[in-house]
Amino acid sequence: MKKIAKQKGDISIYGSSHRDGITFSAVQRLDDVIQLTGPKIRSTEAGTRPLSNNDEKELNYWRQKQEKKIKIFSNVMNVLSIMCLPVFFVALCTKNEFMACISKWIFVIATGITLTSHSTGYFFFYIVGDKNMASIRRFNGAKHAVINAFYDLGRTPTLEEVRKYSRFSSECDYLKEEACWFGGIIIISIATFFSGKTYFILLVVLTVIFRYLNKMDKLYFMEFLTVGIPTDYEYEIAINGIKEALSQLRENGISEITNLPYVISEISFSYFDEESEER
């Protein structure tokens, strides 16, 4: 199993994946109230460079296109979920236990996909052959792997080293939230095939298990919906990006006086929102 590492030391790496590369930035904690913030670095096949206004406009354009797709998928799933309401009433009224279980299961799955439409939407478009989505998924994996390697080694990894690290991240705040919904879907889906005391016992036991796993950051495997398997091409772009971000941190970093613990707690993962980036 490939290694997943958590942050060590005083440097935090933030990244955002795109269809043609990754944007990195590095932040170094100087003390409890001052941090050194480096510029955002865009890393693509063409090389690395500080993120320009034109880059921002281009990324915003593609981000909006992807978000529009996800929104359409979410709206379709909302309609399907409403259409499944009669199925739920069938489950409540029928005396046939098998039909009741199947009806509940269909309703739970439809509702669950609706609640997690952001991640499932990415996976859906990847499955149907969206090349941009497939590229973003691979860059997500490379981004996580190179950050895992940096946190573990304390330096920029080589290509051979980064291959040993996981494409998943245990610190993905956004997916931690959706993991709760995924856990609920799985719990109820399993429990619907039982009745009586067994049903309630399963609900309690599975809920405790999933809450524990989520608290211990063990549900990162659910990132498979938004994280693909990177190739050496994506790894090299990620390595070049984090290397330049660390270099720019010390050369052109800006010292900021801030409530650092508050800032860190407010930063969450997003694959398309540059204002809320991955830690």
N, C-alpha and C positions, 0 to 999 in steps of 0.2 A: 504493500500500500504506500502510495506517495505521501510525502510529508506535508503537513499543514502547520504553519508557524504563526504565533502571535507576536505583536510588537514587542521589541526589546529596545532599550536605550531611549534616547531623547528625540529621535527623528521619526516623523510620521510621513507615510507616502500616501498620496491620494491620486486616484486615476479614474478616467472615464473613457470607455471604449466607443469607437466609431466604425463605420464601414471600411475605412481605409487606414486605420491606425489607432493610436491611444494618446490621450492627453494626460501628462503627469504633472504633479507639483509636489514639492517637499516642504515640510515645516519642521523646524528644529526648536525645541523648548530650551530657552536660555535659563529661565528660572520660573518661579511660580506665576509670574504675571507678565513676562516678556517672552515673545516668540519671534523667530526669524522665519519669514515667509518668502519662499522662492517664487519666481515667475512660472506660469503655466508653460509647459513644453509640449509641443505637438510632435509626435514621432510617427512617421510614415515610411513607405518604401523610398521616398525621395530624400529622406534624412530627418534630422531633428532641427527645430527652430522654436523660438518663443511664439506663443499663440498671438496672432495679430488680429486686428479688427475684421479683416477680410476672412480670416479663419473662423472667427466667431460667427459671422454671417452665414458662411457656408455650412458650418455645423448646425446652426439653428435651423437652416432650411431643411436639412436632412432629418433633423430631430423632429421637426413638425410633421414631416411626411410619415415617419414611423409612428408618431403618437396618433396621427389620424387613423392609421390602420388599426392600431390597438383599440382606439375608441370605437371604431366600427365593429370590431370583434366583440367588444364588451357590450355594445348595444344589442347585437344579435343574441348574445348569451342571455341578456336580461329578458328579451322577448321569449326565448326558449324556456327560461326558468318559469316565467308566468304561465306559459302554455302547459307546463308540467304540474301546475296546481291541481287540475282535475285528477291527475295520477295520485297525488297525495290524498285526496278525499276518497279515492277508491281504496287506498290502503287502510284508511280509517273505517270504512264501511264494510268491506268484504269480510266474509267469514273464512275464506280460503287463505290459510297461513302462507302458502307459497306465493300466491298472487299479492298478498299484503307485503311480503318481504321484497319482492321484485319491484313493486310500485314505490315503496319507500326508498329503495336503493336508487332507482332512476331519478327520483326527486332530489335526493341528497347529492348525487353526482352533478346534476344540472345546476343546482344551487351553488355547490362548491366551486365549479368552474367559473361561475359568475363572480363569486367573491374573490377568486384568484385570477381574474381575467388578465391582469397585467403580465404575469409570468406565463400563464397558459397561452396568452395571445402571441407572445414571442415564439413559444414552442410550436404553435399551430402554423405560423407563417414560415418557420424554418422547415417544417414537415412538408408543406405544399410547394417548397422550392424557391423561397425568397432568398436570392443570393446575398443581398445586403444583410439580412438577418443572420444568415449562416456565417458571414464574415465577422459580424459583431460578436456572435457567440464564441468564435475561435479567439478573437482578440480579448474577450472577457477571460477566457481560460488562461491565455498568456499573461495577461495583467495580474491575475491572482497568483500564478506560479512565480512570477518574478518578484512580486511583493513578499510572498512566503519565503522565497530564497533570501531576499535582502534582510528580512527580519531575523532569519535564522543564522545567516552568515555574518551579518553586520557590514556587508559590502556589496557592490554590484556583482552578481553571479556571472559565470561563464555559461555558454550554451550547454555544455555537458552537465553543469551543475543544475541549471534550471529545469532540465528534463526530469530530475529526481523529485521535483516538488509538485504538489497537487494543483490542479486547475480550480479547485474549490477553495473558498475562504470561510473560516469560522466567524468572521467579523462582519458579514454582510447584513447590515441592519435592516435593509428593506426586506430581504428574504426571511429574516427572523420573524418579521410581522406576518408574512404570508405563510410561514411554516406553521403558525398557530392554526390558521384556517385549514391547511393541508392535514394537520393532525386531527382536527375535528372531523373532516371528511372521512378520513380513514377509520377513525373510531366508530362513527355512526354507521358507516358502510358495513363494517364487520358486525356490529351489534345488531343491525336490522335482521340478520339471519337467525337470530335467537329470540326467545321470548321468556316471559316470566322473570324469575330471579336471576337466571343466567344473563339476560339482557342487561339488567341494572348492574350486576357484578362486573360484566365486561366493560360497561361504560366507565365505572369508577376506576378499574384497574388500568385500562388503556389510557384514560385521561391522566392518571398519575404518572404513567410511564412517559407519555409524550411531553408533559410539563417538565419532567426531570431532564429528558433529553434536550429539550429546547433551552432550558436554563443552563445546561452544561455545554451548549454550543455543539451538539452532536447531530443536528438536523441539516448540516450544510450540504448533504448529498442531494437535497431537494433543489439545489442550484442547477441540476441537470437541465431544467427547463430553459434557463437563460445562459448556460455556459457550455461551450462546445469543446472539442478536443483540438488544441492548437498544433500547428506544424512548426518546423524550425523557422519558417518565414515569419510567423507571428511572434515566436520567441525572440528572434533577433531584433525585431522592431521594438518589442517591450524592453529588452535589455538596453538598447540604445537610448530609449526614452528615459528610463530611470537613471541611467548614467548621466545624461545631460541635466536632468532635473536636480540631481545631487550636486553637480558641478555649479549650476546656476544659483543654487541655494546659498553657497558661500561667496560667490562672486557678485551676485546682484540681488541678494536677499534684502528684504525690507524689515527692519525691526518694528514690531508692533507691541504696544502696551495694551493688554487685554486681560479679561477674566478667562484665562486659558482653559480651566476645567469646564467652564460653560461652553466655550467654543467647540471643544472636542466632543462633548456630549450631544451637541446639536448637529454635528456632521453625520449624514447618513448616505447610504449607497444609492446611486442612480446610474442607469446605463446610458441615459440620453440627456439628463439634466445637469448641465455644467455647474449650476449654482449649488447643487447638492451632490457632492462627489463621494466616491468610495474612499474609505479610510483603509 
